[in-house]
Amino acid sequence: ILVLDPATCREKDRIPLAAPGPLAAANGRLYAATATRVVCIDPQTKKTQPVLDLGYVPRGLCVDAKRLFVTGSPDSTVKIHPLSGGAPASLGTPGGAYQGKWDENRLVNPVSLTLAPDGALWVAEKRGNPKRLTKWDLASGNCVYSKVGCPAYGSPAAAFDPENPKRWIGQRCLWEVDPATGTSKIISVLQKAGGHLNGKIDECLNYKI
């Protein structure tokens, strides 16, 4: 792990760690993924202390005073581990990629995540149907806001139903758009896996309602 001077961005030091992954800082300590494990590092002594073994490679980490939040679980949920030990809780509907009725609480391939000053958890997903950044209320365990987009250049495969102009297609999803209020919502996901021809073509070619 490289230690940089924030003013000059020049290297000041290094902390040895095998197979380093995502990092998070809290409580005066540095938390780091190393292969499938998470360790706590003292920045002064560089000593590491094991925190937990996940059994999978984490994609993102963040920490508050009592909990460690991790992405990378095979079921595409955020795992919330108490720093004091014990079984983790899960955030989000398990299952990952899907086709069909839209589920606001279902994450698909969540990666980066961070805690905001107001206590909300923000999670970025690595997906194209649709591209999404979400805000979660940890008290209720629900997604309270989704930021979708932006679309690819030229918005390929975007369309609307000429018999019902409130029905639109975009980001590989079916939307309900209300021009009067300027609001929209996703109705369903049109395809489980993004891309065509076994992923050789990423963008949608054509859809018909």
N, C-alpha and C positions, 0 to 999 in steps of 0.2 A: 504494500500500500504506500503510495507516494504522499508525503506530507509537503504541502506547498505554502509559500508565503502569500497570504491573501492580497498583499499590496503589489507584489511583483510577479506573482505566479511562478516564481522560481522554486526549484526543489530545495527543501530544507532538511528532509530526513526521509527514511524509509522504515516501514514496519513489516517485518517478514510474515507472510501468511500464505499457506499453500492453497491453490485454486481459489483465489479471492472472488467474491461476488458482490452483491449489493451491500451498501453501508448505511448506517443510521447512527445518529448521535443523540444522547439524552443522559441525564443524571451524571454528567461529567465523565461519561464513558463512551466508548465507540463500540457499536455492535456491527459485526461483519459476518457475512455468509462465507463459509469455506466448504466447497462441495455441497453435501447435504446437511451440514451442521451450521449452527449459529453460535458464535463465540462473542464474549465481551472482552474488550481490549482496554488496558490502562494506557492512555497515550504517553504518559511520562515514563513508565517502566517497560512498556511494550509487552508486558505479560498478558497472556490470554487465559480466559477462564471459560470452560464449556457452559453453554446455556441450554441447548437442546439439540437433538438430532431429529430432523424432520422426516427423513426417509425419501425426500425428493429435493431437487435443486430449486431453491427459492429464486423468484424473479424480482421481488421488491421487498424492502424492509422499511418500517418506521416504528418508532418507540415513543411511549409517553412514560409517566412516572411509574405505572403499574403494569403496562401491557406491551407485548411485542406483536406487531401486525405483519403478516407474511402473505405474499402471493406466490403462486407456482404449484399449488395443490392440484392433483389430477382432476378434481371435481370442479375446478374453476371458481372456487370460493376464496374469500379472504379468511385466513385462520388468525384468531386472536388468542395469543398465549399469555397467561398470567406470568409475570416475572417471578412470582413467588412459587410457581410450580402448579401442577394440576392439568386437567384436560383442557384442550383449547375449545373455544366457541367458533362457530362459522358464521360468516356474513355473506348473504346472497343465496339465491336458489341454486342448488348444486346441479351439475349436468353439463355445463359448457355449451358448445355450439349446438344450435337447434334450428329447426324450420317450423314455422307455424305462428300461432298467436303470440303477440309481443308480451314479454314478461320484463317489467321495468327492473325487477330485482335479480334478474339472471345475468351474471357476468359471463363474458366469453374471453378466455385467455387474458385475465387481468395481469398487468405487469407492474408499472410504477404506482406508488401510493404515498400519500403524505397527510399529516394532520394539520389542519388549519388552526389559526388562533382561536376561532370560535368553538373548537372541539370537534368539528365535522371531519370526516375522513374523505379524501378525494382519491379516486382510483381511475387509472388510465387502462383501457383495454387495447390489446393488439388484435384488431379485427377490422374488417371492411364492410360488414353488413349489420349495423352501420359502424363507422368510426365513432367512438364514444368516450367521453370523460364524465364521470359520475360523482355526485356528492351524496354522502351517506350520513344519516342521523344514527349515531351509535346507541342512543337510548332505545329507539324503536327497532333498529336493525333494518331500516328501509332506505331505499334510494329516494332522495327528495328532489334531485335535480339531475338532468342529463343534458350535456352539451354535445350535440351531434354534428359531424362534419369535420372539415370542409369537404365538399365533393371534389372528384377529380376534374382536371381541366376540361371545360366544355360540358360537364355534367352528363357523361355518356349514360345511356339507358334511362334517363329521366323522361317521364311521360305523365299525362293525365288522361282520365276517362272522359271522352267527349259527351257521354250520356250522363255523367255525374262529375262535374268539375271539382268536386270536393275530394275526389279520390286521385291520389298522385302516387307515382313510383319514384323512388330515389334512394341511393345508398343501399340498393338491393332489398328495400323494404316497401311495404304498402303503407301510405300515409292518409290521414284524414285532415284536410286543410279547410279552414274556415276563413275565407277572404274578408268577411265582415268584421271579424275580431282580430285578424292577423295572427291567429294561433294555429298550431298543427300538433298532431300526435301520431305516433307509429301504431299501426294496427297489427301488422304481422311481418315476420321475416320470411323472405321469399326463397332463400336457399341456405342450407346448413353450411356448406363449404364454399368459400369464395373462389371466384375464378372459373374458367372454362377450359376444356381440353386438358384435364388433369392438372390444372393450375398454370398451364403455359400462357394463358391469357387472363390477366387479373381482372380487367374491367368487364362489366356486363355487356353482352352483345345486343340482346333484344329481349323484351318482355311484352306480353300482351295480357291485358286484364280480361 
